[in-house]
């Protein structure tokens, strides 16, 4: 299991159903999402090319981002 830095935002792999809902909500295709390398230290173990990650940043201005693993 990877050990994450305490300031690293949470990266969570979406299920195929969650991915479909997200893409429909945003009215985009998978290729239009920003990319993240599968070798990035923050990518959860078991994530493969094509998986979508939900990145939650906490703090004064909490935000949620989405990235597709390449």
ROBA-968116 format. One record per atom (N, C-alpha, C, O): x, z, y. Coordinates in steps of 0.1 Angstrom, whole numbers, padded with zeros to 4 digits, always signed. Layout:
XZY;...
***
This chain:
+0008+0000-0012;+0000+0000+0000;+0009+0000+0012;+0019+0007+0013;+0005-0008+0022;+0013-0009+0035;+0010+0003+0043;-0001+0008+0044;+0021+0008+0050;+0019+0019+0059;+0019+0013+0073;+0028+0006+0077;+0008+0016+0080;+0006+0010+0093;+0010+0020+0104;+0009+0032+0103;+0014+0014+0115;+0018+0022+0127;+0005+0028+0133;-0006+0022+0132;+0006+0040+0138;-0007+0047+0143;-0013+0039+0155;-0025+0041+0157;-0006+0031+0162;-0012+0023+0173;-0017+0009+0168;-0023+0002+0176;-0015+0006+0156;-0019-0007+0150;-0034-0008+0149;-0040+0001+0143;-0041-0018+0155;-0055-0018+0153;-0059-0021+0139;-0051-0027+0131;-0071-0016+0135;-0076-0018+0122;-0079-0033+0119;-0086-0039+0126;-0074-0038+0107;-0076-0051+0103;-0084-0050+0090;-0080-0044+0080;-0096-0056+0090;-0105-0055+0078;-0109-0069+0074;-0113-0078+0082;-0108-0072+0061;-0112-0085+0055;-0127-0086+0054;-0134-0077+0049;-0133-0097+0059;-0147-0099+0058;-0151-0105+0045;-0143-0112+0039;-0163-0102+0040;-0168-0108+0028;-0172-0122+0031;-0174-0126+0043;-0174-0131+0021;-0178-0145+0024;-0192-0145+0031;-0194-0153+0040;-0201-0136+0028;-0214-0135+0035;-0212-0131+0049;-0219-0137+0058;-0204-0121+0052;-0201-0117+0066;-0195-0128+0074;-0198-0130+0086;-0186-0136+0067;-0179-0147+0074;-0190-0158+0078;-0189-0163+0089;-0199-0161+0068;-0209-0171+0071;-0218-0167+0083;-0221-0175+0092;-0222-0154+0083;-0230-0149+0094;-0223-0149+0108;-0228-0153+0118;-0210-0146+0107;-0202-0146+0120;-0201-0161+0125;-0203-0163+0137;-0198-0170+0116;-0196-0184+0121;-0209-0190+0126;-0209-0197+0136;-0220-0186+0120;-0233-0190+0124;-0237-0184+0138;-0242-0191+0147;-0234-0171+0139;-0236-0164+0152;-0228-0170+0163;-0234-0172+0174;-0216-0173+0161;-0207-0179+0171;-0209-0194+0172;-0203-0200+0182;-0216-0200+0163;-0218-0215+0163;-0205-0222+0163;-0203-0232+0171;-0196-0218+0154;-0182-0225+0153;-0179-0227+0138;-0186-0222+0129;-0169-0234+0135;-0164-0236+0122;-0152-0227+0119;-0146-0222+0129;-0148-0225+0107;-0137-0217+0103;-0124-0221+0110;-0116-0213+0114;-0122-0234+0112;-0110-0240+0118;-0109-0237+0133;-0098-0238+0139;-0120-0232+0139;-0120-0229+0153;-0116-0215+0156;-0114-0211+0168;-0115-0207+0146;-0111-0193+0148;-0096-0192+0151;-0089-0201+0146;-0091-0183+0159;-0077-0181+0160;-0071-0177+0147;-0077-0172+0138;-0058-0180+0145;-0051-0179+0133;-0042-0167+0133;-0038-0162+0143;-0039-0162+0120;-0030-0151+0118;-0022-0154+0105;-0029-0158+0095;-0010-0152+0105;-0001-0155+0093;-0004-0145+0082;-0005-0133+0085;-0005-0150+0070;-0006-0140+0058;+0006-0131+0057;+0005-0121+0050;+0017-0135+0063;+0029-0127+0063;+0030-0116+0074;+0039-0108+0074;+0020-0116+0083;+0019-0106+0094;+0018-0092+0088;+0010-0091+0078;+0025-0083+0093;+0025-0069+0087;+0011-0063+0088;+0009-0054+0080;+0003-0067+0097;-0010-0060+0098;-0021-0066+0088;-0031-0060+0087;-0018-0077+0082;-0028-0083+0073;-0029-0075+0060;-0019-0071+0054;-0042-0071+0057;-0044-0063+0045;-0039-0069+0032;-0039-0081+0031;-0034-0061+0023;-0030-0066+0010;-0041-0073+0003;-0053-0069+0004;-0038-0084-0004;-0048-0091-0011;-0055-0102-0002;-0063-0110-0008;-0052-0103+0011;-0058-0113+0019;-0051-0126+0016;-0039-0127+0015;-0059-0137+0015;-0053-0150+0012;-0058-0160+0022;-0066-0157+0031;-0051-0172+0022;-0054-0182+0031;-0069-0185+0032;-0075-0187+0021;-0075-0185+0044;-0089-0188+0045;-0098-0176+0047;-0109-0177+0051;-0092-0164+0044;-0100-0152+0046;-0101-0149+0061;-0092-0153+0069;-0112-0143+0065;-0114-0139+0080;-0112-0124+0081;-0117-0116+0073;-0104-0120+0091;-0101-0106+0094;-0109-0102+0107;-0109-0109+0116;-0114-0090+0106;-0120-0084+0118;-0110-0074+0123;-0106-0065+0116;-0106-0075+0136;-0096-0066+0142;-0103-0058+0152;-0108-0063+0162;-0103-0045+0150;-0110-0035+0159;-0100-0027+0167;-0092-0020+0162;-0100-0029+0180;-0091-0022+0189;-0099-0011+0196;-0110-0013+0201;-0093+0001+0195;-0100+0013+0201;-0094+0015+0215;-0085+0008+0219;-0099+0025+0222;-0093+0029+0234;-0104+0029+0245;-0116+0029+0243;-0099+0028+0258;-0108+0028+0269;-0117+0015+0269;-0128+0016+0274;-0112+0004+0264;-0119-0008+0264;-0120-0014+0250;-0113-0024+0247;-0128-0008+0241;-0128-0012+0227;-0132-0027+0225;-0142-0031+0232;-0126-0034+0217;-0129-0048+0215;-0128-0052+0200;-0121-0045+0193;-0135-0062+0196;-0134-0067+0183;-0130-0082+0183;-0135-0090+0191;-0120-0085+0175;-0114-0099+0174;-0116-0104+0160;-0117-0096+0151;-0115-0116+0158;-0116-0123+0145;-0104-0133+0144;-0102-0140+0153;-0098-0133+0132;-0087-0142+0129;-0089-0148+0115;-0094-0141+0106;-0085-0160+0113;-0085-0166+0100;-0070-0166+0095;-0061-0169+0102;-0069-0162+0082;-0055-0161+0076;-0050-0175+0072;-0058-0183+0066;-0038-0178+0076;-0032-0191+0073;-0019-0189+0065;-0013-0198+0061;
***
